Amino acid sequence: MQQSVLLRLNDILRAIDGATETISGADFDTFRSIYHMGRTVERCIEIVSEATRHLPDEIKSRYPEIPWHQIA
């Protein structure tokens, strides 16, 4: 696997982990009231979206159950 693909996949995993850590233990009211929580999760979603758009079609075709287009 090319280094750039591994970097993109790592970006996706780190962003998901970061978003999960950010909201862990918070209820919706807390999430809504703390500005940086929403912005952090928003940025993590942007990173995942961007990274999936740069994955080769060959990788995406191996996992057709993943809604790549919707994620992007």
PQR file of N, CA, C, O and H, with PARSE charges and radii, in Angstrom:
ATOM      1  N   MET A   1       0.857  -1.183   0.000 -0.4000 1.5000
ATOM      2  CA  MET A   1       0.000   0.000   0.000 -0.0000 2.0000
ATOM      3  C   MET A   1       0.898   1.240   0.000  0.5500 1.7000
ATOM      4  O   MET A   1       1.889   1.300   0.728 -0.5500 1.4000
ATOM      5  N   GLN A   2       0.549   2.194  -0.800 -0.4000 1.5000
ATOM      6  CA  GLN A   2       1.350   3.410  -0.891 -0.0000 2.0000
ATOM      7  C   GLN A   2       1.349   4.169   0.426  0.5500 1.7000
ATOM      8  O   GLN A   2       0.388   4.130   1.195 -0.5500 1.4000
ATOM      9  H   GLN A   2      -0.256   2.145  -1.391  0.4000 1.0000
ATOM     10  N   GLN A   3       2.452   4.856   0.658 -0.4000 1.5000
ATOM     11  CA  GLN A   3       2.584   5.646   1.887 -0.0000 2.0000
ATOM     12  C   GLN A   3       1.466   6.678   2.022  0.5500 1.7000
ATOM     13  O   GLN A   3       0.946   6.888   3.118 -0.5500 1.4000
ATOM     14  H   GLN A   3       3.232   4.887   0.033  0.4000 1.0000
ATOM     15  N   SER A   4       1.097   7.319   0.916 -0.4000 1.5000
ATOM     16  CA  SER A   4       0.059   8.356   0.988 -0.0000 2.0000
ATOM     17  C   SER A   4      -1.295   7.763   1.400  0.5500 1.7000
ATOM     18  O   SER A   4      -2.065   8.412   2.108 -0.5500 1.4000
ATOM     19  H   SER A   4       1.520   7.148   0.026  0.4000 1.0000
ATOM     20  N   VAL A   5      -1.583   6.540   0.962 -0.4000 1.5000
ATOM     21  CA  VAL A   5      -2.835   5.890   1.347 -0.0000 2.0000
ATOM     22  C   VAL A   5      -2.816   5.597   2.842  0.5500 1.7000
ATOM     23  O   VAL A   5      -3.809   5.821   3.534 -0.5500 1.4000
ATOM     24  H   VAL A   5      -0.957   6.012   0.387  0.4000 1.0000
ATOM     25  N   LEU A   6      -1.705   5.104   3.334 -0.4000 1.5000
ATOM     26  CA  LEU A   6      -1.585   4.835   4.769 -0.0000 2.0000
ATOM     27  C   LEU A   6      -1.739   6.111   5.581  0.5500 1.7000
ATOM     28  O   LEU A   6      -2.368   6.101   6.639 -0.5500 1.4000
ATOM     29  H   LEU A   6      -0.898   4.922   2.772  0.4000 1.0000
ATOM     30  N   LEU A   7      -1.178   7.196   5.100 -0.4000 1.5000
ATOM     31  CA  LEU A   7      -1.314   8.479   5.796 -0.0000 2.0000
ATOM     32  C   LEU A   7      -2.762   8.932   5.831  0.5500 1.7000
ATOM     33  O   LEU A   7      -3.238   9.427   6.853 -0.5500 1.4000
ATOM     34  H   LEU A   7      -0.667   7.204   4.241  0.4000 1.0000
ATOM     35  N   ARG A   8      -3.465   8.765   4.718 -0.4000 1.5000
ATOM     36  CA  ARG A   8      -4.887   9.155   4.669 -0.0000 2.0000
ATOM     37  C   ARG A   8      -5.722   8.308   5.621  0.5500 1.7000
ATOM     38  O   ARG A   8      -6.576   8.829   6.339 -0.5500 1.4000
ATOM     39  H   ARG A   8      -3.078   8.363   3.887  0.4000 1.0000
ATOM     40  N   LEU A   9      -5.473   7.009   5.625 -0.4000 1.5000
ATOM     41  CA  LEU A   9      -6.212   6.135   6.532 -0.0000 2.0000
ATOM     42  C   LEU A   9      -5.905   6.468   7.990  0.5500 1.7000
ATOM     43  O   LEU A   9      -6.792   6.431   8.842 -0.5500 1.4000
ATOM     44  H   LEU A   9      -4.779   6.586   5.042  0.4000 1.0000
ATOM     45  N   ASN A  10      -4.655   6.791   8.266 -0.4000 1.5000
ATOM     46  CA  ASN A  10      -4.280   7.205   9.618 -0.0000 2.0000
ATOM     47  C   ASN A  10      -4.981   8.511   9.993  0.5500 1.7000
ATOM     48  O   ASN A  10      -5.436   8.666  11.126 -0.5500 1.4000
ATOM     49  H   ASN A  10      -3.934   6.822   7.573  0.4000 1.0000
ATOM     50  N   ASP A  11      -5.070   9.447   9.051 -0.4000 1.5000
ATOM     51  CA  ASP A  11      -5.795  10.701   9.305 -0.0000 2.0000
ATOM     52  C   ASP A  11      -7.244  10.422   9.687  0.5500 1.7000
ATOM     53  O   ASP A  11      -7.784  11.039  10.606 -0.5500 1.4000
ATOM     54  H   ASP A  11      -4.701   9.321   8.131  0.4000 1.0000
ATOM     55  N   ILE A  12      -7.868   9.486   8.973 -0.4000 1.5000
ATOM     56  CA  ILE A  12      -9.261   9.133   9.248 -0.0000 2.0000
ATOM     57  C   ILE A  12      -9.393   8.567  10.661  0.5500 1.7000
ATOM     58  O   ILE A  12     -10.262   8.984  11.426 -0.5500 1.4000
ATOM     59  H   ILE A  12      -7.430   8.985   8.227  0.4000 1.0000
ATOM     60  N   LEU A  13      -8.533   7.624  10.996 -0.4000 1.5000
ATOM     61  CA  LEU A  13      -8.600   7.004  12.327 -0.0000 2.0000
ATOM     62  C   LEU A  13      -8.345   8.018  13.440  0.5500 1.7000
ATOM     63  O   LEU A  13      -9.043   8.016  14.453 -0.5500 1.4000
ATOM     64  H   LEU A  13      -7.826   7.285  10.374  0.4000 1.0000
ATOM     65  N   ARG A  14      -7.355   8.877  13.256 -0.4000 1.5000
ATOM     66  CA  ARG A  14      -7.039   9.885  14.277 -0.0000 2.0000
ATOM     67  C   ARG A  14      -8.187  10.869  14.451  0.5500 1.7000
ATOM     68  O   ARG A  14      -8.494  11.274  15.572 -0.5500 1.4000
ATOM     69  H   ARG A  14      -6.788   8.879  12.433  0.4000 1.0000
ATOM     70  N   ALA A  15      -8.824  11.257  13.346 -0.4000 1.5000
ATOM     71  CA  ALA A  15      -9.946  12.203  13.430 -0.0000 2.0000
ATOM     72  C   ALA A  15     -11.133  11.565  14.153  0.5500 1.7000
ATOM     73  O   ALA A  15     -11.782  12.209  14.978 -0.5500 1.4000
ATOM     74  H   ALA A  15      -8.575  10.929  12.435  0.4000 1.0000
ATOM     75  N   ILE A  16     -11.413  10.303  13.841 -0.4000 1.5000
ATOM     76  CA  ILE A  16     -12.511   9.616  14.519 -0.0000 2.0000
ATOM     77  C   ILE A  16     -12.206   9.490  16.009  0.5500 1.7000
ATOM     78  O   ILE A  16     -13.067   9.749  16.850 -0.5500 1.4000
ATOM     79  H   ILE A  16     -10.887   9.780  13.171  0.4000 1.0000
ATOM     80  N   ASP A  17     -10.978   9.091  16.327 -0.4000 1.5000
ATOM     81  CA  ASP A  17     -10.582   8.987  17.742 -0.0000 2.0000
ATOM     82  C   ASP A  17     -10.664  10.343  18.441  0.5500 1.7000
ATOM     83  O   ASP A  17     -11.121  10.427  19.580 -0.5500 1.4000
ATOM     84  H   ASP A  17     -10.279   8.881  15.644  0.4000 1.0000
ATOM     85  N   GLY A  18     -10.227  11.390  17.770 -0.4000 1.5000
ATOM     86  CA  GLY A  18     -10.262  12.725  18.358 -0.0000 2.0000
ATOM     87  C   GLY A  18     -11.679  13.195  18.639  0.5500 1.7000
ATOM     88  O   GLY A  18     -11.958  13.761  19.696 -0.5500 1.4000
ATOM     89  H   GLY A  18      -9.856  11.322  16.844  0.4000 1.0000
ATOM     90  N   ALA A  19     -12.566  12.958  17.689 -0.4000 1.5000
ATOM     91  CA  ALA A  19     -13.968  13.346  17.891 -0.0000 2.0000
ATOM     92  C   ALA A  19     -14.583  12.548  19.032  0.5500 1.7000
ATOM     93  O   ALA A  19     -15.319  13.090  19.857 -0.5500 1.4000
ATOM     94  H   ALA A  19     -12.339  12.498  16.830  0.4000 1.0000
ATOM     95  N   THR A  20     -14.275  11.263  19.071 -0.4000 1.5000
ATOM     96  CA  THR A  20     -14.810  10.406  20.130 -0.0000 2.0000
ATOM     97  C   THR A  20     -14.324  10.856  21.499  0.5500 1.7000
ATOM     98  O   THR A  20     -15.110  10.943  22.443 -0.5500 1.4000
ATOM     99  H   THR A  20     -13.677  10.823  18.402  0.4000 1.0000
ATOM    100  N   GLU A  21     -13.040  11.141  21.609 -0.4000 1.5000
ATOM    101  CA  GLU A  21     -12.487  11.614  22.883 -0.0000 2.0000
ATOM    102  C   GLU A  21     -13.099  12.949  23.297  0.5500 1.7000
ATOM    103  O   GLU A  21     -13.367  13.175  24.476 -0.5500 1.4000
ATOM    104  H   GLU A  21     -12.401  11.071  20.842  0.4000 1.0000
ATOM    105  N   THR A  22     -13.315  13.821  22.335 -0.4000 1.5000
ATOM    106  CA  THR A  22     -13.853  15.144  22.627 -0.0000 2.0000
ATOM    107  C   THR A  22     -15.242  15.077  23.241  0.5500 1.7000
ATOM    108  O   THR A  22     -15.544  15.815  24.178 -0.5500 1.4000
ATOM    109  H   THR A  22     -13.097  13.637  21.376  0.4000 1.0000
ATOM    110  N   ILE A  23     -16.082  14.204  22.723 -0.4000 1.5000
ATOM    111  CA  ILE A  23     -17.468  14.164  23.197 -0.0000 2.0000
ATOM    112  C   ILE A  23     -17.723  13.069  24.227  0.5500 1.7000
ATOM    113  O   ILE A  23     -18.838  12.947  24.735 -0.5500 1.4000
ATOM    114  H   ILE A  23     -15.837  13.605  21.962  0.4000 1.0000
ATOM    115  N   SER A  24     -16.717  12.285  24.535 -0.4000 1.5000
ATOM    116  CA  SER A  24     -16.879  11.186  25.484 -0.0000 2.0000
ATOM    117  C   SER A  24     -17.411  11.694  26.827  0.5500 1.7000
ATOM    118  O   SER A  24     -16.830  12.584  27.449 -0.5500 1.4000
ATOM    119  H   SER A  24     -15.812  12.384  24.122  0.4000 1.0000
ATOM    120  N   GLY A  25     -18.510  11.115  27.249 -0.4000 1.5000
ATOM    121  CA  GLY A  25     -19.095  11.462  28.538 -0.0000 2.0000
ATOM    122  C   GLY A  25     -19.961  12.712  28.544  0.5500 1.7000
ATOM    123  O   GLY A  25     -20.560  13.044  29.567 -0.5500 1.4000
ATOM    124  H   GLY A  25     -18.982  10.392  26.744  0.4000 1.0000
ATOM    125  N   ALA A  26     -20.033  13.406  27.422 -0.4000 1.5000
ATOM    126  CA  ALA A  26     -20.829  14.643  27.366 -0.0000 2.0000
ATOM    127  C   ALA A  26     -22.235  14.332  26.864  0.5500 1.7000
ATOM    128  O   ALA A  26     -22.413  13.543  25.935 -0.5500 1.4000
ATOM    129  H   ALA A  26     -19.546  13.136  26.592  0.4000 1.0000
ATOM    130  N   ASP A  27     -23.218  14.951  27.480 -0.4000 1.5000
ATOM    131  CA  ASP A  27     -24.569  14.829  26.951 -0.0000 2.0000
ATOM    132  C   ASP A  27     -24.763  15.927  25.894  0.5500 1.7000
ATOM    133  O   ASP A  27     -23.893  16.775  25.698 -0.5500 1.4000
ATOM    134  H   ASP A  27     -23.074  15.591  28.235  0.4000 1.0000
ATOM    135  N   PHE A  28     -25.905  15.894  25.225 -0.4000 1.5000
ATOM    136  CA  PHE A  28     -26.121  16.833  24.124 -0.0000 2.0000
ATOM    137  C   PHE A  28     -26.109  18.285  24.585  0.5500 1.7000
ATOM    138  O   PHE A  28     -25.567  19.146  23.891 -0.5500 1.4000
ATOM    139  H   PHE A  28     -26.612  15.205  25.384  0.4000 1.0000
ATOM    140  N   ASP A  29     -26.693  18.568  25.735 -0.4000 1.5000
ATOM    141  CA  ASP A  29     -26.711  19.950  26.230 -0.0000 2.0000
ATOM    142  C   ASP A  29     -25.297  20.466  26.477  0.5500 1.7000
ATOM    143  O   ASP A  29     -24.990  21.620  26.177 -0.5500 1.4000
ATOM    144  H   ASP A  29     -27.133  17.869  26.298  0.4000 1.0000
ATOM    145  N   THR A  30     -24.445  19.616  27.018 -0.4000 1.5000
ATOM    146  CA  THR A  30     -23.050  20.000  27.238 -0.0000 2.0000
ATOM    147  C   THR A  30     -22.355  20.231  25.905  0.5500 1.7000
ATOM    148  O   THR A  30     -21.666  21.233  25.715 -0.5500 1.4000
ATOM    149  H   THR A  30     -24.694  18.679  27.262  0.4000 1.0000
ATOM    150  N   PHE A  31     -22.543  19.296  24.993 -0.4000 1.5000
ATOM    151  CA  PHE A  31     -21.944  19.426  23.664 -0.0000 2.0000
ATOM    152  C   PHE A  31     -22.369  20.733  23.001  0.5500 1.7000
ATOM    153  O   PHE A  31     -21.550  21.453  22.429 -0.5500 1.4000
ATOM    154  H   PHE A  31     -23.102  18.482  25.148  0.4000 1.0000
ATOM    155  N   ARG A  32     -23.642  21.018  23.088 -0.4000 1.5000
ATOM    156  CA  ARG A  32     -24.191  22.218  22.455 -0.0000 2.0000
ATOM    157  C   ARG A  32     -23.691  23.504  23.104  0.5500 1.7000
ATOM    158  O   ARG A  32     -23.526  24.518  22.427 -0.5500 1.4000
ATOM    159  H   ARG A  32     -24.308  20.434  23.553  0.4000 1.0000
ATOM    160  N   SER A  33     -23.453  23.468  24.400 -0.4000 1.5000
ATOM    161  CA  SER A  33     -23.103  24.693  25.116 -0.0000 2.0000
ATOM    162  C   SER A  33     -21.607  25.002  25.140  0.5500 1.7000
ATOM    163  O   SER A  33     -21.216  26.135  25.421 -0.5500 1.4000
ATOM    164  H   SER A  33     -23.587  22.644  24.950  0.4000 1.0000
ATOM    165  N   ILE A  34     -20.776  24.014  24.852 -0.4000 1.5000
ATOM    166  CA  ILE A  34     -19.328  24.250  24.866 -0.0000 2.0000
ATOM    167  C   ILE A  34     -18.857  24.399  23.422  0.5500 1.7000
ATOM    168  O   ILE A  34     -18.805  23.432  22.663 -0.5500 1.4000
ATOM    169  H   ILE A  34     -21.094  23.094  24.625  0.4000 1.0000
ATOM    170  N   TYR A  35     -18.519  25.620  23.069 -0.4000 1.5000
ATOM    171  CA  TYR A  35     -18.213  25.970  21.687 -0.0000 2.0000
ATOM    172  C   TYR A  35     -17.150  25.065  21.067  0.5500 1.7000
ATOM    173  O   TYR A  35     -17.331  24.569  19.956 -0.5500 1.4000
ATOM    174  H   TYR A  35     -18.561  26.406  23.686  0.4000 1.0000
ATOM    175  N   HIS A  36     -16.058  24.850  21.767 -0.4000 1.5000
ATOM    176  CA  HIS A  36     -14.947  24.111  21.156 -0.0000 2.0000
ATOM    177  C   HIS A  36     -15.276  22.641  20.901  0.5500 1.7000
ATOM    178  O   HIS A  36     -14.654  22.015  20.042 -0.5500 1.4000
ATOM    179  H   HIS A  36     -15.910  25.253  22.670  0.4000 1.0000
ATOM    180  N   MET A  37     -16.225  22.089  21.619 -0.4000 1.5000
ATOM    181  CA  MET A  37     -16.598  20.694  21.355 -0.0000 2.0000
ATOM    182  C   MET A  37     -17.181  20.563  19.950  0.5500 1.7000
ATOM    183  O   MET A  37     -16.776  19.696  19.176 -0.5500 1.4000
ATOM    184  H   MET A  37     -16.729  22.597  22.317  0.4000 1.0000
ATOM    185  N   GLY A  38     -18.114  21.416  19.641 -0.4000 1.5000
ATOM    186  CA  GLY A  38     -18.730  21.375  18.311 -0.0000 2.0000
ATOM    187  C   GLY A  38     -17.741  21.661  17.202  0.5500 1.7000
ATOM    188  O   GLY A  38     -17.755  21.004  16.161 -0.5500 1.4000
ATOM    189  H   GLY A  38     -18.442  22.120  20.269  0.4000 1.0000
ATOM    190  N   ARG A  39     -16.883  22.643  17.426 -0.4000 1.5000
ATOM    191  CA  ARG A  39     -15.915  22.990  16.388 -0.0000 2.0000
ATOM    192  C   ARG A  39     -14.885  21.883  16.192  0.5500 1.7000
ATOM    193  O   ARG A  39     -14.448  21.632  15.068 -0.5500 1.4000
ATOM    194  H   ARG A  39     -16.871  23.176  18.272  0.4000 1.0000
ATOM    195  N   THR A  40     -14.496  21.222  17.277 -0.4000 1.5000
ATOM    196  CA  THR A  40     -13.543  20.119  17.161 -0.0000 2.0000
ATOM    197  C   THR A  40     -14.141  18.963  16.378  0.5500 1.7000
ATOM    198  O   THR A  40     -13.494  18.407  15.490 -0.5500 1.4000
ATOM    199  H   THR A  40     -14.850  21.426  18.189  0.4000 1.0000
ATOM    200  N   VAL A  41     -15.369  18.603  16.704 -0.4000 1.5000
ATOM    201  CA  VAL A  41     -16.031  17.516  15.988 -0.0000 2.0000
ATOM    202  C   VAL A  41     -16.245  17.904  14.527  0.5500 1.7000
ATOM    203  O   VAL A  41     -16.066  17.079  13.631 -0.5500 1.4000
ATOM    204  H   VAL A  41     -15.894  19.055  17.425  0.4000 1.0000
ATOM    205  N   GLU A  42     -16.621  19.133  14.293 -0.4000 1.5000
ATOM    206  CA  GLU A  42     -16.792  19.618  12.922 -0.0000 2.0000
ATOM    207  C   GLU A  42     -15.497  19.469  12.129  0.5500 1.7000
ATOM    208  O   GLU A  42     -15.514  18.993  10.994 -0.5500 1.4000
ATOM    209  H   GLU A  42     -16.767  19.802  15.021  0.4000 1.0000
ATOM    210  N   ARG A  43     -14.395  19.867  12.716 -0.4000 1.5000
ATOM    211  CA  ARG A  43     -13.100  19.764  12.031 -0.0000 2.0000
ATOM    212  C   ARG A  43     -12.724  18.306  11.795  0.5500 1.7000
ATOM    213  O   ARG A  43     -12.178  17.972  10.744 -0.5500 1.4000
ATOM    214  H   ARG A  43     -14.381  20.253  13.638  0.4000 1.0000
ATOM    215  N   CYS A  44     -13.004  17.453  12.742 -0.4000 1.5000
ATOM    216  CA  CYS A  44     -12.716  16.021  12.567 -0.0000 2.0000
ATOM    217  C   CYS A  44     -13.508  15.452  11.389  0.5500 1.7000
ATOM    218  O   CYS A  44     -12.981  14.659  10.608 -0.5500 1.4000
ATOM    219  H   CYS A  44     -13.448  17.725  13.596  0.4000 1.0000
ATOM    220  N   ILE A  45     -14.756  15.850  11.264 -0.4000 1.5000
ATOM    221  CA  ILE A  45     -15.577  15.403  10.135 -0.0000 2.0000
ATOM    222  C   ILE A  45     -14.992  15.907   8.823  0.5500 1.7000
ATOM    223  O   ILE A  45     -14.968  15.173   7.834 -0.5500 1.4000
ATOM    224  H   ILE A  45     -15.185  16.494  11.898  0.4000 1.0000
ATOM    225  N   GLU A  46     -14.527  17.132   8.802 -0.4000 1.5000
ATOM    226  CA  GLU A  46     -13.890  17.682   7.600 -0.0000 2.0000
ATOM    227  C   GLU A  46     -12.650  16.873   7.220  0.5500 1.7000
ATOM    228  O   GLU A  46     -12.423  16.599   6.042 -0.5500 1.4000
ATOM    229  H   GLU A  46     -14.547  17.728   9.605  0.4000 1.0000
ATOM    230  N   ILE A  47     -11.856  16.495   8.207 -0.4000 1.5000
ATOM    231  CA  ILE A  47     -10.643  15.715   7.947 -0.0000 2.0000
ATOM    232  C   ILE A  47     -11.000  14.356   7.352  0.5500 1.7000
ATOM    233  O   ILE A  47     -10.377  13.915   6.387 -0.5500 1.4000
ATOM    234  H   ILE A  47     -12.040  16.718   9.164  0.4000 1.0000
ATOM    235  N   VAL A  48     -11.997  13.699   7.923 -0.4000 1.5000
ATOM    236  CA  VAL A  48     -12.425  12.397   7.400 -0.0000 2.0000
ATOM    237  C   VAL A  48     -12.914  12.555   5.965  0.5500 1.7000
ATOM    238  O   VAL A  48     -12.538  11.772   5.092 -0.5500 1.4000
ATOM    239  H   VAL A  48     -12.503  14.057   8.707  0.4000 1.0000
ATOM    240  N   SER A  49     -13.738  13.550   5.720 -0.4000 1.5000
ATOM    241  CA  SER A  49     -14.265  13.793   4.384 -0.0000 2.0000
ATOM    242  C   SER A  49     -13.140  14.027   3.375  0.5500 1.7000
ATOM    243  O   SER A  49     -13.119  13.420   2.304 -0.5500 1.4000
ATOM    244  H   SER A  49     -14.042  14.185   6.430  0.4000 1.0000
ATOM    245  N   GLU A  50     -12.224  14.897   3.723 -0.4000 1.5000
ATOM    246  CA  GLU A  50     -11.106  15.215   2.840 -0.0000 2.0000
ATOM    247  C   GLU A  50     -10.250  13.986   2.567  0.5500 1.7000
ATOM    248  O   GLU A  50      -9.875  13.731   1.422 -0.5500 1.4000
ATOM    249  H   GLU A  50     -12.241  15.390   4.593  0.4000 1.0000
ATOM    250  N   ALA A  51      -9.943  13.236   3.595 -0.4000 1.5000
ATOM    251  CA  ALA A  51      -9.090  12.055   3.434 -0.0000 2.0000
ATOM    252  C   ALA A  51      -9.752  11.011   2.536  0.5500 1.7000
ATOM    253  O   ALA A  51      -9.075  10.393   1.715 -0.5500 1.4000
ATOM    254  H   ALA A  51     -10.247  13.443   4.525  0.4000 1.0000
ATOM    255  N   THR A  52     -11.056  10.806   2.676 -0.4000 1.5000
ATOM    256  CA  THR A  52     -11.724   9.800   1.844 -0.0000 2.0000
ATOM    257  C   THR A  52     -11.733  10.204   0.375  0.5500 1.7000
ATOM    258  O   THR A  52     -11.713   9.343  -0.505 -0.5500 1.4000
ATOM    259  H   THR A  52     -11.606  11.309   3.343  0.4000 1.0000
ATOM    260  N   ARG A  53     -11.762  11.495   0.109 -0.4000 1.5000
ATOM    261  CA  ARG A  53     -11.742  11.946  -1.291 -0.0000 2.0000
ATOM    262  C   ARG A  53     -10.403  11.692  -1.964  0.5500 1.7000
ATOM    263  O   ARG A  53     -10.317  11.690  -3.192 -0.5500 1.4000
ATOM    264  H   ARG A  53     -11.778  12.194   0.824  0.4000 1.0000
ATOM    265  N   HIS A  54      -9.360  11.477  -1.175 -0.4000 1.5000
ATOM    266  CA  HIS A  54      -8.029  11.238  -1.726 -0.0000 2.0000
ATOM    267  C   HIS A  54      -7.627   9.766  -1.728  0.5500 1.7000
ATOM    268  O   HIS A  54      -6.518   9.424  -2.138 -0.5500 1.4000
ATOM    269  H   HIS A  54      -9.430  11.478  -0.178  0.4000 1.0000
ATOM    270  N   LEU A  55      -8.522   8.900  -1.273 -0.4000 1.5000
ATOM    271  CA  LEU A  55      -8.240   7.469  -1.350 -0.0000 2.0000
ATOM    272  C   LEU A  55      -8.471   6.987  -2.776  0.5500 1.7000
ATOM    273  O   LEU A  55      -9.427   7.409  -3.427 -0.5500 1.4000
ATOM    274  H   LEU A  55      -9.423   9.178  -0.940  0.4000 1.0000
ATOM    275  N   PRO A  56      -7.614   6.117  -3.258 -0.5600 1.5000
ATOM    276  CA  PRO A  56      -7.800   5.603  -4.622  0.2800 2.0000
ATOM    277  C   PRO A  56      -9.069   4.753  -4.731  0.5500 1.7000
ATOM    278  O   PRO A  56      -9.498   4.122  -3.766 -0.5500 1.4000
ATOM    279  N   ASP A  57      -9.651   4.755  -5.920 -0.4000 1.5000
ATOM    280  CA  ASP A  57     -10.857   3.965  -6.167 -0.0000 2.0000
ATOM    281  C   ASP A  57     -10.616   2.479  -5.898  0.5500 1.7000
ATOM    282  O   ASP A  57     -11.531   1.764  -5.492 -0.5500 1.4000
ATOM    283  H   ASP A  57      -9.303   5.268  -6.705  0.4000 1.0000
ATOM    284  N   GLU A  58      -9.405   2.024  -6.121 -0.4000 1.5000
ATOM    285  CA  GLU A  58      -9.059   0.622  -5.871 -0.0000 2.0000
ATOM    286  C   GLU A  58      -9.308   0.247  -4.405  0.5500 1.7000
ATOM    287  O   GLU A  58      -9.820  -0.834  -4.117 -0.5500 1.4000
ATOM    288  H   GLU A  58      -8.661   2.605  -6.452  0.4000 1.0000
ATOM    289  N   ILE A  59      -8.950   1.126  -3.501 -0.4000 1.5000
ATOM    290  CA  ILE A  59      -9.171   0.883  -2.067 -0.0000 2.0000
ATOM    291  C   ILE A  59     -10.667   0.920  -1.764  0.5500 1.7000
ATOM    292  O   ILE A  59     -11.186   0.046  -1.070 -0.5500 1.4000
ATOM    293  H   ILE A  59      -8.534   2.005  -3.735  0.4000 1.0000
ATOM    294  N   LYS A  60     -11.346   1.919  -2.278 -0.4000 1.5000
ATOM    295  CA  LYS A  60     -12.784   2.058  -2.009 -0.0000 2.0000
ATOM    296  C   LYS A  60     -13.585   0.880  -2.556  0.5500 1.7000
ATOM    297  O   LYS A  60     -14.569   0.461  -1.946 -0.5500 1.4000
ATOM    298  H   LYS A  60     -10.924   2.629  -2.842  0.4000 1.0000
ATOM    299  N   SER A  61     -13.170   0.349  -3.694 -0.4000 1.5000
ATOM    300  CA  SER A  61     -13.919  -0.766  -4.292 -0.0000 2.0000
ATOM    301  C   SER A  61     -13.793  -2.044  -3.468  0.5500 1.7000
ATOM    302  O   SER A  61     -14.622  -2.944  -3.599 -0.5500 1.4000
ATOM    303  H   SER A  61     -12.371   0.690  -4.190  0.4000 1.0000
ATOM    304  N   ARG A  62     -12.775  -2.136  -2.627 -0.4000 1.5000
ATOM    305  CA  ARG A  62     -12.626  -3.311  -1.752 -0.0000 2.0000
ATOM    306  C   ARG A  62     -13.670  -3.319  -0.633  0.5500 1.7000
ATOM    307  O   ARG A  62     -13.958  -4.363  -0.048 -0.5500 1.4000
ATOM    308  H   ARG A  62     -12.101  -1.405  -2.521  0.4000 1.0000
ATOM    309  N   TYR A  63     -14.223  -2.161  -0.348 -0.4000 1.5000
ATOM    310  CA  TYR A  63     -15.182  -2.015   0.749 -0.0000 2.0000
ATOM    311  C   TYR A  63     -16.447  -1.314   0.252  0.5500 1.7000
ATOM    312  O   TYR A  63     -16.725  -0.181   0.643 -0.5500 1.4000
ATOM    313  H   TYR A  63     -13.990  -1.312  -0.824  0.4000 1.0000
ATOM    314  N   PRO A  64     -17.206  -1.982  -0.603 -0.5600 1.5000
ATOM    315  CA  PRO A  64     -18.387  -1.345  -1.192  0.2800 2.0000
ATOM    316  C   PRO A  64     -19.492  -1.038  -0.182  0.5500 1.7000
ATOM    317  O   PRO A  64     -20.386  -0.239  -0.462 -0.5500 1.4000
ATOM    318  N   GLU A  65     -19.431  -1.670   0.992 -0.4000 1.5000
ATOM    319  CA  GLU A  65     -20.458  -1.412   2.014 -0.0000 2.0000
ATOM    320  C   GLU A  65     -20.271  -0.057   2.684  0.5500 1.7000
ATOM    321  O   GLU A  65     -21.182   0.424   3.358 -0.5500 1.4000
ATOM    322  H   GLU A  65     -18.705  -2.318   1.219  0.4000 1.0000
ATOM    323  N   ILE A  66     -19.116   0.562   2.516 -0.4000 1.5000
ATOM    324  CA  ILE A  66     -18.861   1.884   3.082 -0.0000 2.0000
ATOM    325  C   ILE A  66     -19.400   2.943   2.116  0.5500 1.7000
ATOM    326  O   ILE A  66     -19.060   2.917   0.933 -0.5500 1.4000
ATOM    327  H   ILE A  66     -18.375   0.171   1.969  0.4000 1.0000
ATOM    328  N   PRO A  67     -20.220   3.859   2.588 -0.5600 1.5000
ATOM    329  CA  PRO A  67     -20.796   4.882   1.696  0.2800 2.0000
ATOM    330  C   PRO A  67     -19.799   6.013   1.418  0.5500 1.7000
ATOM    331  O   PRO A  67     -19.967   7.127   1.914 -0.5500 1.4000
ATOM    332  N   TRP A  68     -18.771   5.725   0.632 -0.4000 1.5000
ATOM    333  CA  TRP A  68     -17.672   6.668   0.394 -0.0000 2.0000
ATOM    334  C   TRP A  68     -18.176   8.015  -0.116  0.5500 1.7000
ATOM    335  O   TRP A  68     -17.717   9.068   0.327 -0.5500 1.4000
ATOM    336  H   TRP A  68     -18.634   4.820   0.229  0.4000 1.0000
ATOM    337  N   HIS A  69     -19.122   7.969  -1.050 -0.4000 1.5000
ATOM    338  CA  HIS A  69     -19.623   9.212  -1.631 -0.0000 2.0000
ATOM    339  C   HIS A  69     -20.296  10.087  -0.565  0.5500 1.7000
ATOM    340  O   HIS A  69     -20.099  11.302  -0.534 -0.5500 1.4000
ATOM    341  H   HIS A  69     -19.495   7.114  -1.410  0.4000 1.0000
ATOM    342  N   GLN A  70     -21.079   9.466   0.291 -0.4000 1.5000
ATOM    343  CA  GLN A  70     -21.751  10.214   1.354 -0.0000 2.0000
ATOM    344  C   GLN A  70     -20.754  10.767   2.369  0.5500 1.7000
ATOM    345  O   GLN A  70     -20.943  11.871   2.879 -0.5500 1.4000
ATOM    346  H   GLN A  70     -21.239   8.479   0.266  0.4000 1.0000
ATOM    347  N   ILE A  71     -19.713  10.027   2.664 -0.4000 1.5000
ATOM    348  CA  ILE A  71     -18.699  10.499   3.602 -0.0000 2.0000
ATOM    349  C   ILE A  71     -17.980  11.719   3.028  0.5500 1.7000
ATOM    350  O   ILE A  71     -17.756  12.708   3.726 -0.5500 1.4000
ATOM    351  H   ILE A  71     -19.559   9.130   2.250  0.4000 1.0000
ATOM    352  N   ALA A  72     -17.628  11.634   1.762 -0.4000 1.5000
ATOM    353  CA  ALA A  72     -16.946  12.752   1.115 -0.0000 2.0000
ATOM    354  C   ALA A  72     -17.840  13.963   1.050  0.5500 1.7000
ATOM    355  O   ALA A  72     -17.432  15.004   0.535 -0.5500 1.4000
ATOM    356  H   ALA A  72     -17.810  10.830   1.195  0.4000 1.0000
TER
END
